[in-house]
Amino acid sequence: AALAQQPDSKPLKNVLESMQCSTETADFFKDHIASHVLPVVTQIGKAHPDDDCKKAALEVLITYMESKPKMVFSKIPNYVEQVLEVSMLFVMSLDEDVEAWSQNDEEEGDQEEDFYMFGKEGIDRICRCATAAESFPRVCEALKAAIATLFQSGAWQQVVAGISAMCMMAEYIDDEATIEQMVVGIRAQLAASHVRVRYAAWGAIAQFSEDHADIITSDTWAPQLLPEFVKGMDDSCPRVALRCMEAFQHYGESVERDDLEPFVQPLMEKCGVKLQAGPAFQKKAITFVAVIAGQVGDAFAPYYGPLMPHLKTVIHSVLHKVEERTLLGKCFECISLLAKAVGRQGFLADAKIIMEAMIQATQVPNLPSNDPVKEYMMAASERICGVLKEDFLPFVPHILPGVLEKLTFQPRELGTSKESWNEGEEVNLAIVTENGQDKVVIMHSSEMQDLQGALECVLSFVHELGRAYAPFVAQTATALLPIFEFSMGEEIRDLAYETWAELCKSALEDGQTQVVGQLIMEFLNRALPKMEAQEAKADLFALKTRVDGITTCLKKGGPGVLSTEQVQHLCQVCLRLVSESLQRRAEGAQERAAKAAARKAGTVPEEDDEDEEDGEEQSLRVSLCEVAGAIMQHHPDHFVAQALGNFVQLIQTLVQAKCSDDRKLALFVTCDFLDHLGARATSYWQHFMPLLLEDVHNEDAEIRQPACYGLSVAAKEPAFASLVPSAAERLARVVTDARGRSKKKKSDKLAQACADNAISAIIQILLNHNVGDAAAAGQLWNVWLSGLPCQADEEEGARNHKLLLKLLVEERREVIGEGGANVPRLLGILVDVYKTDMADDETSKGIGQLVVRLGEERLTQMAGSFSEKQQKKLMRAAREASS
């Protein structure tokens, strides 16, 4: 407090920076936080004349909260409220010079408003910390009260602060009603008189589109918000208009086609004007167009012809202008999305010109290392490859060498003569062990991004071209091998392994079984020795990446790759590693118990429990068991002969541990038995089927879901007949309980996913077994029908909706009801899932054919009860099926 009164602020700043704490620092001050630290530091954050001291003060307050969340939230009155008050003051620190702000370059941002950004980040950190400590409701109520006060003030700085606070807290809110209430307030500010308020409101629309797309782009909100975008593009302040267009990039990606289609024409008219404006508007307009094309698909075809010449003109005019590389890249991105919208035949005539322009763009001399066109071009090539399929093959020899060349990027040892970087350039550092010696390696961030982008591009080529990529398998495999030992990021190595697996699939589809075997053996020879030599405290992420790579390769490589001996050895290695992981967990639990006893005795300071390491271990154990699942899939007889008994024993061990993670793992392994071994495993059912039946009603939805899924697979087997009465009753209760919920919270989605799996089990029981008398069967059919459509699990949704279509077409009596009474509702369900992730392409095609077959007269009768959106979608399904 005395230092805060001194004219020289440097000593105060130094003290505050030293207080930005670790757990040990927090322990030192814990008895004085409420009485001294909080009031003094809060006052410094609010009113000290030195800006650096203010920021340092807020950082102290937040780091204390992050280091000791349980203590702060439960034992220090008003701590949270006071830190939020300081953060809000920071957010309100906005420049009064609105005219200068309006003229500021959108891409450069507002460098002088770092207080505003610091405060926003502070609110986000408080919310994140509170969520982890299960105390977010308290923070949420405090923020809602503060936001209401700020909005009521009417001053633009306060309103902007209120909107910004809503953006920061939105991610952590689970209640749909609260989100909708916030959106109402934000929408009202889109028409505010002050430009900065409108700008902040569009930023909030973008943020909510990221955090709560399912709500903000729903049938309720899309018709209200899409007209606002049409108006917002004409905002009198260019910077606000640009922010509106940027917000649409986030919002439009989640709007359903049928909601967006009525607004395509006015939005495209506005875009046409913006495409004639300066480069800033051109960039935004091009991305804007790409989003629309991506959402409405073939409905964009009327705009393709007039738009392509303009995009080609832009490409030609900026192809050799280094200063306009971002605009060029966005043109390529837009064209690739237009290609997806109009399809193979619509784009084929332009493909050669566009691909040649992309190749030329990479050959421009003196490009910077972070040239944005590289990233745009590779992503665009991936999309165009997906559209053209084998017609893309002629371009591969011209593009692939340049992409594979980027796979040569490797980290360099820090301090060697080969290593250098420019001031301000982003780099990544890592400590690696080589030949028993630790060393620091360095790699430019731009190189890592290029490397990751190149891997993603190659992966797409192999995946989309399939067997047509076979001539390039050997060349690609050679380029991938150095990445297997990449030490700077597991996500890079994981991509390399996934690409290797796709090479296996490509060779398999081309009939090159010998090549498949060679690829699998090469991978195993590199990965297995490192797994076998794994030390107890080695990098779990690296081990998991290798394990996942083996799983993916075995799944893609197909049958007949492994011998009986190899299956036995691989399963033994995985079981040993699972056992060692469980042992490490047990030892960790003993250490934590000893620390807890010491804390109780007062011999060590209190600290918050951390379960991050336990989470890593559980993920590793799941991955290890997935290797067994991959072996079961393609080598079931070898697995039954060599490993089934050992894995049944593992299930029993896991269940006996009375741990939720272990129980989940036991269920995962059981589901693999049922999925891949079929009748081969029925003699072992007594060891795990009671577990499935019991856990269908487990309180933990993460356990309930695999239990329901397991029963949906087991119900296909004749041996399930004796379990039908108890299973049917338990599954029906899961469905009715879940579907009776309000579905207004994110947390309820997992419960709905459990119900989706339960109705999959119910329909398999109905189709494969005698349920009992007619009344019992009719009741179970009603549970299945009333549980549709599926709500959360897309795979189960695709399965159930495909079966619904089949049974409807067959006019199954139990489904269509007396006199076809159920048909209108069931047709409405199929119309809703038409061309969504809840229906595969075959099902969507069948829905269209059913609609045509029903005829106009019957459709008119049935559609009377449909919503306006359903009627539009019904017409689209009929139109597309008839074309």
BATI-193592 format. One line per field, with one value per residue (C-alpha): residue in three letters; x, y, z. Coordinates in steps of 0.5 Angstrom, whole numbers. Example, Ala and Ser with C-alpha at 12.3 -4.5 7.8 and 13.67 -1.06 7.14 Angstrom:
<nodes>
rest (ala,ser) $
c1 (25,27) $
c2 (-9,-2) $
c3 (16,14) $
</nodes>
This chain:
<nodes>
rest (ala,ala,leu,ala,gln,gln,pro,asp,ser,lys,pro,leu,lys,asn,val,leu,glu,ser,met,gln,cys,ser,thr,glu,thr,ala,asp,phe,phe,lys,asp,his,ile,ala,ser,his,val,leu,pro,val,val,thr,gln,ile,gly,lys,ala,his,pro,asp,asp,asp,cys,lys,lys,ala,ala,leu,glu,val,leu,ile,thr,tyr,met,glu,ser,lys,pro,lys,met,val,phe,ser,lys,ile,pro,asn,tyr,val,glu,gln,val,leu,glu,val,ser,met,leu,phe,val,met,ser,leu,asp,glu,asp,val,glu,ala,trp,ser,gln,asn,asp,glu,glu,glu,gly,asp,gln,glu,glu,asp,phe,tyr,met,phe,gly,lys,glu,gly,ile,asp,arg,ile,cys,arg,cys,ala,thr,ala,ala,glu,ser,phe,pro,arg,val,cys,glu,ala,leu,lys,ala,ala,ile,ala,thr,leu,phe,gln,ser,gly,ala,trp,gln,gln,val,val,ala,gly,ile,ser,ala,met,cys,met,met,ala,glu,tyr,ile,asp,asp,glu,ala,thr,ile,glu,gln,met,val,val,gly,ile,arg,ala,gln,leu,ala,ala,ser,his,val,arg,val,arg,tyr,ala,ala,trp,gly,ala,ile,ala,gln,phe,ser,glu,asp,his,ala,asp,ile,ile,thr,ser,asp,thr,trp,ala,pro,gln,leu,leu,pro,glu,phe,val,lys,gly,met,asp,asp,ser,cys,pro,arg,val,ala,leu,arg,cys,met,glu,ala,phe,gln,his,tyr,gly,glu,ser,val,glu,arg,asp,asp,leu,glu,pro,phe,val,gln,pro,leu,met,glu,lys,cys,gly,val,lys,leu,gln,ala,gly,pro,ala,phe,gln,lys,lys,ala,ile,thr,phe,val,ala,val,ile,ala,gly,gln,val,gly,asp,ala,phe,ala,pro,tyr,tyr,gly,pro,leu,met,pro,his,leu,lys,thr,val,ile,his,ser,val,leu,his,lys,val,glu,glu,arg,thr,leu,leu,gly,lys,cys,phe,glu,cys,ile,ser,leu,leu,ala,lys,ala,val,gly,arg,gln,gly,phe,leu,ala,asp,ala,lys,ile,ile,met,glu,ala,met,ile,gln,ala,thr,gln,val,pro,asn,leu,pro,ser,asn,asp,pro,val,lys,glu,tyr,met,met,ala,ala,ser,glu,arg,ile,cys,gly,val,leu,lys,glu,asp,phe,leu,pro,phe,val,pro,his,ile,leu,pro,gly,val,leu,glu,lys,leu,thr,phe,gln,pro,arg,glu,leu,gly,thr,ser,lys,glu,ser,trp,asn,glu,gly,glu,glu,val,asn,leu,ala,ile,val,thr,glu,asn,gly,gln,asp,lys,val,val,ile,met,his,ser,ser,glu,met,gln,asp,leu,gln,gly,ala,leu,glu,cys,val,leu,ser,phe,val,his,glu,leu,gly,arg,ala,tyr,ala,pro,phe,val,ala,gln,thr,ala,thr,ala,leu,leu,pro,ile,phe,glu,phe,ser,met,gly,glu,glu,ile,arg,asp,leu,ala,tyr,glu,thr,trp,ala,glu,leu,cys,lys,ser,ala,leu,glu,asp,gly,gln,thr,gln,val,val,gly,gln,leu,ile,met,glu,phe,leu,asn,arg,ala,leu,pro,lys,met,glu,ala,gln,glu,ala,lys,ala,asp,leu,phe,ala,leu,lys,thr,arg,val,asp,gly,ile,thr,thr,cys,leu,lys,lys,gly,gly,pro,gly,val,leu,ser,thr,glu,gln,val,gln,his,leu,cys,gln,val,cys,leu,arg,leu,val,ser,glu,ser,leu,gln,arg,arg,ala,glu,gly,ala,gln,glu,arg,ala,ala,lys,ala,ala,ala,arg,lys,ala,gly,thr,val,pro,glu,glu,asp,asp,glu,asp,glu,glu,asp,gly,glu,glu,gln,ser,leu,arg,val,ser,leu,cys,glu,val,ala,gly,ala,ile,met,gln,his,his,pro,asp,his,phe,val,ala,gln,ala,leu,gly,asn,phe,val,gln,leu,ile,gln,thr,leu,val,gln,ala,lys,cys,ser,asp,asp,arg,lys,leu,ala,leu,phe,val,thr,cys,asp,phe,leu,asp,his,leu,gly,ala,arg,ala,thr,ser,tyr,trp,gln,his,phe,met,pro,leu,leu,leu,glu,asp,val,his,asn,glu,asp,ala,glu,ile,arg,gln,pro,ala,cys,tyr,gly,leu,ser,val,ala,ala,lys,glu,pro,ala,phe,ala,ser,leu,val,pro,ser,ala,ala,glu,arg,leu,ala,arg,val,val,thr,asp,ala,arg,gly,arg,ser,lys,lys,lys,lys,ser,asp,lys,leu,ala,gln,ala,cys,ala,asp,asn,ala,ile,ser,ala,ile,ile,gln,ile,leu,leu,asn,his,asn,val,gly,asp,ala,ala,ala,ala,gly,gln,leu,trp,asn,val,trp,leu,ser,gly,leu,pro,cys,gln,ala,asp,glu,glu,glu,gly,ala,arg,asn,his,lys,leu,leu,leu,lys,leu,leu,val,glu,glu,arg,arg,glu,val,ile,gly,glu,gly,gly,ala,asn,val,pro,arg,leu,leu,gly,ile,leu,val,asp,val,tyr,lys,thr,asp,met,ala,asp,asp,glu,thr,ser,lys,gly,ile,gly,gln,leu,val,val,arg,leu,gly,glu,glu,arg,leu,thr,gln,met,ala,gly,ser,phe,ser,glu,lys,gln,gln,lys,lys,leu,met,arg,ala,ala,arg,glu,ala,ser,ser) $
c1 (0,6,9,3,3,10,12,16,12,18,19,11,11,17,13,7,10,14,7,4,4,5,2,8,7,-1,1,5,0,-6,-7,-7,-11,-18,-15,-9,-8,-15,-16,-10,-8,-16,-15,-8,-12,-18,-14,-7,-4,1,-2,3,2,-6,-5,0,-5,-10,-5,-4,-11,-13,-6,-8,-15,-12,-7,-12,-19,-22,-20,-22,-29,-30,-27,-25,-32,-33,-26,-29,-34,-28,-24,-29,-30,-23,-23,-30,-26,-21,-26,-29,-22,-24,-21,-26,-24,-29,-27,-20,-22,-27,-21,-17,-15,-19,-13,-8,-13,-13,-6,-7,-13,-9,-13,-19,-16,-13,-20,-23,-18,-19,-26,-25,-20,-24,-30,-25,-22,-29,-32,-26,-28,-35,-37,-39,-46,-43,-39,-45,-50,-45,-43,-51,-52,-46,-48,-55,-52,-48,-53,-58,-53,-53,-46,-43,-37,-41,-45,-39,-36,-43,-43,-36,-37,-43,-38,-33,-38,-42,-37,-38,-46,-50,-57,-61,-65,-60,-56,-63,-64,-57,-58,-64,-60,-54,-59,-62,-55,-54,-58,-55,-53,-46,-41,-37,-43,-46,-38,-38,-45,-43,-37,-42,-46,-39,-37,-44,-44,-37,-40,-47,-48,-54,-58,-56,-57,-64,-70,-72,-66,-64,-70,-69,-62,-61,-64,-60,-54,-57,-58,-51,-47,-50,-47,-45,-39,-34,-31,-38,-40,-33,-35,-42,-39,-34,-39,-43,-37,-38,-45,-47,-43,-48,-54,-58,-59,-67,-66,-61,-64,-69,-64,-59,-61,-61,-54,-51,-53,-50,-44,-43,-43,-37,-33,-33,-30,-23,-19,-21,-28,-26,-23,-29,-34,-30,-30,-38,-39,-36,-40,-46,-44,-42,-48,-53,-50,-53,-58,-52,-51,-55,-49,-43,-43,-43,-38,-33,-31,-30,-26,-21,-20,-18,-13,-10,-9,-6,-2,4,3,6,3,-4,-2,-8,-13,-11,-11,-18,-20,-17,-21,-27,-27,-25,-32,-36,-33,-36,-43,-44,-40,-36,-39,-41,-33,-30,-29,-26,-21,-15,-15,-15,-10,-5,-6,-5,1,4,2,7,13,13,20,22,16,16,17,10,7,-1,-2,1,-4,-10,-7,-6,-13,-16,-13,-16,-23,-22,-19,-25,-30,-26,-24,-20,-21,-16,-11,-7,-6,-2,4,5,3,5,13,12,8,12,18,15,16,23,23,26,28,35,39,39,46,49,51,45,40,38,32,30,28,20,20,15,19,18,23,23,27,29,33,38,43,41,43,38,38,34,31,28,24,20,13,12,15,11,5,7,9,2,-1,3,1,-7,-6,-3,-8,-14,-11,-10,-17,-21,-17,-17,-14,-13,-7,-3,2,4,4,12,14,9,12,19,17,13,19,23,16,16,21,19,20,16,9,5,0,5,7,-1,-2,4,1,-6,-3,1,-5,-9,-3,-5,-12,-10,-6,-11,-16,-11,-10,-3,-3,4,5,0,4,10,7,4,11,15,10,10,18,19,13,13,21,19,13,17,22,17,20,15,16,17,12,5,3,9,7,-1,1,5,-1,-6,-2,-2,-9,-11,-6,-9,-16,-14,-10,-15,-15,-9,-4,-2,0,-2,5,4,-3,-1,6,2,-4,1,5,-1,-4,3,3,-5,-2,4,-1,-6,0,3,-4,-4,2,0,-6,-2,2,-4,-7,0,0,-7,-6,0,-4,-9,-3,-1,6,5,1,-6,-6,-11,-12,-10,-12,-9,-4,-10,-13,-7,-6,-14,-13,-7,-11,-17,-12,-8,-15,-17,-11,-14,-21,-17,-14,-21,-24,-19,-16,-22,-20,-13,-15,-20,-15,-9,-12,-19,-19,-13,-18,-24,-19,-18,-25,-26,-20,-23,-30,-27,-23,-30,-27,-31,-25,-24,-31,-32,-26,-29,-35,-31,-27,-34,-37,-31,-32,-39,-38,-32,-33,-40,-42,-35,-35,-42,-39,-36,-42,-43,-37,-39,-47,-49,-44,-48,-55,-53,-50,-56,-58,-52,-52,-46,-48,-41,-42,-49,-48,-43,-47,-53,-49,-47,-54,-55,-50,-51,-59,-57,-55,-60,-56,-59,-66,-66,-64,-70,-75,-70,-66,-72,-75,-69,-68,-75,-74,-67,-71,-77,-73,-68,-74,-78,-72,-73,-66,-65,-58,-51,-50,-57,-54,-50,-57,-60,-54,-55,-63,-60,-56,-62,-67,-62,-62,-70,-70,-65,-69,-76,-73,-69,-73,-80,-82,-88,-95,-98,-99,-92,-89,-94,-91,-84,-85,-88,-82,-78,-82,-83,-76,-75,-71,-65,-62,-55,-51,-50,-48,-54,-58,-56,-58,-64,-67,-65,-69,-75,-75,-74,-80,-84,-83,-85,-91,-89,-96,-93,-89,-95,-100,-108,-110,-103,-104,-97,-94,-95,-91,-86,-85,-84,-78,-75,-76,-72,-66,-66,-59,-56,-51,-57,-58,-53,-53,-57,-62,-63,-64,-69,-73,-73,-75,-81,-83,-84,-87,-93,-95,-97,-104,-102,-96,-101,-105,-100,-96,-102,-99,-92,-88,-86,-79,-81,-86,-80,-75,-80,-81,-73,-73,-78,-75,-68,-71,-74,-68) $
c2 (0,5,3,5,12,13,18,12,6,2,-1,-3,-6,-10,-13,-14,-18,-22,-23,-26,-33,-40,-45,-43,-36,-37,-41,-36,-30,-34,-32,-25,-25,-23,-18,-14,-17,-16,-9,-6,-10,-9,-1,-1,-4,1,7,7,12,8,3,-2,-3,-3,-9,-12,-12,-15,-21,-22,-22,-27,-32,-32,-35,-40,-42,-43,-44,-48,-43,-37,-39,-42,-38,-31,-27,-22,-24,-26,-20,-15,-18,-18,-11,-9,-13,-9,-3,-5,-7,0,3,5,11,17,18,15,18,16,9,8,10,5,-1,-7,-12,-8,-8,-3,-3,2,-1,-7,-5,-7,-14,-15,-14,-19,-24,-23,-25,-31,-33,-32,-36,-42,-42,-42,-47,-52,-51,-52,-45,-42,-40,-35,-32,-32,-29,-23,-22,-22,-17,-12,-13,-11,-5,-3,-4,1,6,8,10,7,5,1,-2,-5,-7,-11,-14,-16,-19,-23,-26,-28,-32,-35,-41,-43,-43,-49,-46,-45,-40,-36,-36,-34,-28,-25,-26,-22,-16,-17,-17,-10,-7,-9,-2,2,9,9,5,2,-1,-4,-7,-10,-13,-16,-19,-22,-25,-28,-31,-34,-37,-41,-42,-44,-45,-50,-44,-38,-41,-45,-45,-39,-35,-36,-32,-26,-25,-27,-20,-16,-19,-16,-9,-9,-10,-3,0,7,6,1,-2,-4,-7,-11,-14,-16,-19,-23,-25,-28,-33,-36,-35,-38,-44,-47,-44,-50,-49,-49,-43,-39,-40,-35,-30,-32,-27,-21,-23,-24,-17,-14,-18,-16,-9,-11,-15,-8,-4,-4,-10,-10,-11,-16,-21,-21,-21,-27,-31,-29,-32,-38,-39,-39,-43,-48,-48,-48,-53,-54,-48,-44,-46,-40,-35,-39,-37,-30,-30,-34,-29,-24,-29,-30,-23,-22,-28,-25,-18,-20,-27,-23,-18,-20,-15,-18,-25,-26,-24,-29,-34,-32,-33,-40,-42,-39,-42,-49,-48,-46,-53,-56,-53,-54,-61,-65,-63,-56,-54,-59,-54,-49,-54,-54,-46,-45,-51,-48,-41,-44,-48,-41,-38,-42,-40,-33,-31,-28,-30,-29,-36,-34,-33,-34,-37,-44,-45,-43,-47,-53,-53,-51,-57,-62,-59,-59,-66,-68,-66,-68,-75,-79,-73,-69,-75,-71,-65,-70,-70,-63,-61,-67,-66,-59,-61,-67,-62,-59,-66,-65,-59,-62,-58,-56,-56,-50,-46,-50,-46,-48,-45,-38,-34,-26,-22,-22,-29,-34,-41,-47,-50,-57,-61,-68,-74,-77,-83,-81,-74,-68,-63,-56,-56,-51,-50,-44,-44,-42,-49,-53,-50,-51,-58,-60,-57,-61,-67,-65,-64,-71,-74,-71,-73,-81,-81,-78,-81,-88,-94,-88,-86,-93,-90,-85,-90,-91,-84,-81,-87,-85,-78,-80,-84,-78,-75,-82,-79,-72,-69,-62,-64,-71,-68,-68,-75,-77,-74,-78,-84,-83,-82,-88,-92,-89,-91,-98,-97,-95,-100,-105,-102,-103,-110,-109,-114,-115,-107,-107,-112,-109,-102,-105,-109,-102,-99,-104,-105,-98,-97,-104,-103,-96,-99,-105,-101,-95,-93,-91,-84,-83,-79,-81,-77,-80,-87,-86,-83,-89,-94,-90,-91,-98,-98,-94,-98,-105,-102,-99,-105,-110,-118,-123,-118,-121,-128,-132,-130,-123,-122,-126,-121,-115,-117,-119,-112,-108,-112,-111,-103,-103,-106,-102,-96,-98,-99,-92,-90,-94,-91,-84,-85,-88,-81,-77,-80,-79,-72,-71,-74,-69,-63,-66,-66,-59,-61,-60,-54,-55,-56,-57,-64,-65,-71,-69,-74,-79,-77,-78,-85,-87,-84,-89,-95,-94,-93,-100,-103,-100,-104,-110,-108,-107,-114,-117,-113,-117,-122,-125,-132,-131,-126,-132,-137,-132,-127,-127,-130,-125,-120,-123,-123,-116,-114,-118,-114,-107,-108,-111,-104,-100,-94,-91,-90,-98,-99,-95,-99,-105,-103,-101,-108,-111,-107,-109,-117,-116,-112,-116,-123,-124,-131,-133,-130,-132,-137,-132,-128,-130,-126,-119,-119,-118,-112,-109,-110,-107,-101,-99,-95,-93,-86,-84,-82,-84,-91,-92,-90,-96,-100,-99,-99,-106,-109,-106,-110,-116,-116,-118,-125,-131,-132,-126,-129,-130,-123,-120,-119,-115,-112,-109,-106,-103,-100,-97,-93,-90,-87,-85,-82,-78,-76,-73,-68,-61,-61,-54,-56,-58,-63,-66,-68,-74,-77,-76,-80,-86,-86,-86,-92,-95,-94,-98,-104,-104,-104,-110,-113,-112,-114,-121,-123,-125,-120,-123,-122,-117,-112,-112,-112,-106,-102,-103,-101,-95,-93,-94,-89,-84,-84,-82,-78,-79,-73,-73,-79,-78,-86,-88,-83,-86,-93,-92,-87,-92,-97,-92,-91,-98,-100,-94,-96,-104,-101,-105,-105,-104,-97,-94,-95,-97,-94,-91,-86,-85,-84,-76,-76,-81,-77,-71,-74,-76,-70,-66,-71,-71,-69,-68,-71,-76,-79,-82,-81,-87,-86,-78,-81,-86,-80,-77,-83,-84,-77,-78,-84,-82,-77,-70,-71,-75,-70,-64,-68,-70,-63,-60,-61,-59,-53,-48,-50,-58,-56,-52,-58,-63,-59,-59,-67,-68,-63,-66,-73,-72,-68) $
c3 (0,2,-5,-9,-6,-8,-15,-18,-20,-22,-15,-14,-21,-19,-13,-16,-22,-16,-13,-20,-17,-17,-12,-7,-7,-6,0,3,3,4,11,9,2,5,10,6,-1,-4,-2,-3,-10,-12,-11,-15,-21,-21,-20,-20,-25,-28,-33,-32,-25,-26,-31,-26,-20,-24,-26,-19,-17,-23,-22,-14,-17,-22,-17,-11,-14,-8,-3,-7,-9,-2,3,1,1,-5,-8,-15,-15,-14,-19,-24,-22,-24,-31,-33,-31,-36,-41,-41,-42,-50,-54,-54,-61,-65,-72,-71,-69,-75,-80,-77,-81,-79,-80,-76,-70,-64,-62,-56,-53,-50,-43,-47,-49,-42,-39,-44,-43,-35,-35,-40,-35,-29,-32,-34,-27,-24,-29,-27,-20,-21,-19,-25,-23,-18,-23,-28,-23,-22,-29,-31,-26,-28,-35,-34,-30,-36,-41,-37,-36,-44,-45,-51,-47,-42,-47,-51,-44,-43,-50,-49,-42,-45,-51,-46,-41,-47,-48,-41,-40,-41,-41,-47,-44,-42,-48,-52,-47,-49,-56,-55,-52,-57,-63,-61,-61,-68,-70,-64,-66,-64,-69,-63,-60,-67,-68,-61,-63,-69,-66,-61,-66,-69,-62,-60,-67,-65,-58,-59,-66,-65,-62,-65,-72,-70,-74,-69,-69,-77,-80,-75,-75,-83,-85,-80,-84,-90,-87,-83,-90,-92,-85,-86,-82,-87,-81,-78,-85,-85,-78,-80,-86,-82,-77,-83,-84,-77,-77,-84,-84,-79,-82,-85,-92,-92,-87,-91,-98,-98,-96,-102,-107,-103,-99,-106,-109,-103,-104,-112,-110,-104,-110,-114,-107,-105,-103,-96,-98,-104,-99,-94,-100,-103,-96,-96,-102,-101,-94,-98,-103,-98,-95,-100,-105,-112,-111,-112,-119,-122,-119,-121,-128,-127,-121,-124,-129,-124,-119,-125,-127,-119,-120,-126,-124,-117,-119,-119,-114,-107,-103,-105,-103,-98,-103,-108,-103,-101,-109,-109,-103,-105,-112,-109,-105,-111,-114,-108,-109,-117,-117,-121,-128,-126,-125,-130,-135,-131,-127,-131,-131,-124,-122,-127,-124,-117,-119,-122,-116,-112,-117,-116,-114,-107,-103,-96,-92,-89,-96,-94,-101,-99,-94,-98,-104,-101,-97,-104,-108,-102,-104,-111,-111,-107,-112,-118,-116,-121,-126,-121,-122,-128,-123,-118,-121,-122,-115,-111,-111,-108,-103,-101,-101,-95,-91,-91,-86,-79,-72,-71,-65,-62,-62,-68,-74,-79,-74,-75,-74,-75,-69,-68,-72,-68,-67,-63,-58,-55,-51,-54,-51,-56,-55,-47,-48,-47,-53,-54,-62,-65,-71,-74,-73,-81,-82,-77,-80,-87,-85,-82,-88,-93,-89,-89,-96,-98,-93,-97,-104,-102,-98,-104,-110,-106,-111,-116,-112,-112,-117,-112,-106,-106,-107,-101,-96,-97,-96,-90,-86,-83,-80,-76,-71,-71,-64,-64,-64,-63,-68,-74,-73,-72,-79,-82,-79,-81,-88,-88,-86,-92,-97,-94,-96,-103,-104,-102,-106,-112,-110,-108,-102,-102,-102,-96,-92,-93,-91,-84,-83,-84,-79,-74,-74,-73,-67,-63,-61,-58,-55,-52,-49,-46,-40,-34,-34,-42,-46,-46,-51,-56,-54,-55,-62,-64,-61,-65,-71,-71,-70,-76,-80,-78,-79,-86,-88,-88,-87,-88,-86,-79,-77,-71,-68,-69,-66,-60,-59,-61,-56,-50,-51,-51,-44,-41,-42,-40,-33,-33,-34,-28,-24,-25,-23,-16,-14,-16,-12,-6,-6,-7,0,3,1,4,10,11,9,14,19,17,15,8,5,2,-6,-11,-14,-21,-25,-32,-31,-30,-36,-40,-37,-39,-46,-47,-44,-49,-55,-53,-52,-59,-62,-60,-63,-70,-69,-68,-74,-79,-75,-71,-71,-69,-64,-61,-61,-58,-54,-52,-46,-43,-45,-42,-36,-37,-37,-30,-27,-29,-26,-20,-19,-18,-22,-27,-32,-31,-32,-39,-41,-40,-44,-50,-50,-49,-55,-59,-58,-60,-66,-69,-66,-67,-65,-64,-57,-55,-50,-46,-45,-38,-37,-39,-41,-34,-34,-40,-37,-31,-34,-38,-32,-30,-27,-31,-38,-41,-38,-40,-47,-49,-45,-49,-56,-54,-53,-60,-63,-58,-60,-67,-65,-63,-57,-54,-54,-47,-45,-49,-43,-38,-44,-47,-41,-39,-45,-46,-39,-42,-48,-44,-39,-44,-49,-43,-42,-44,-48,-46,-44,-47,-41,-43,-50,-47,-44,-51,-54,-49,-52,-59,-58,-54,-59,-64,-59,-59,-66,-67,-61,-65,-72,-69,-63,-61,-56,-53,-54,-58,-53,-51,-58,-59,-53,-55,-62,-60,-55,-62,-66,-61,-59,-66,-69,-66,-62,-61,-64,-72,-73,-69,-73,-79,-78,-75,-80,-85,-82,-81,-89,-90,-86,-88,-96,-94,-90,-84,-80,-73,-76,-81,-76,-77,-83,-84,-78,-77,-84,-84,-77,-80,-86,-83,-79,-85,-88,-82,-83,-91,-93,-86,-82,-79,-85,-90,-98,-99,-94,-97,-104,-101,-98,-104,-108,-103,-103,-111,-110,-105,-111,-110,-107,-101,-100,-100,-95,-90,-91,-88,-81,-83,-81,-86,-86,-87,-93,-96,-95,-98,-104,-105,-104,-109,-114,-113,-113,-120,-123) $
</nodes>
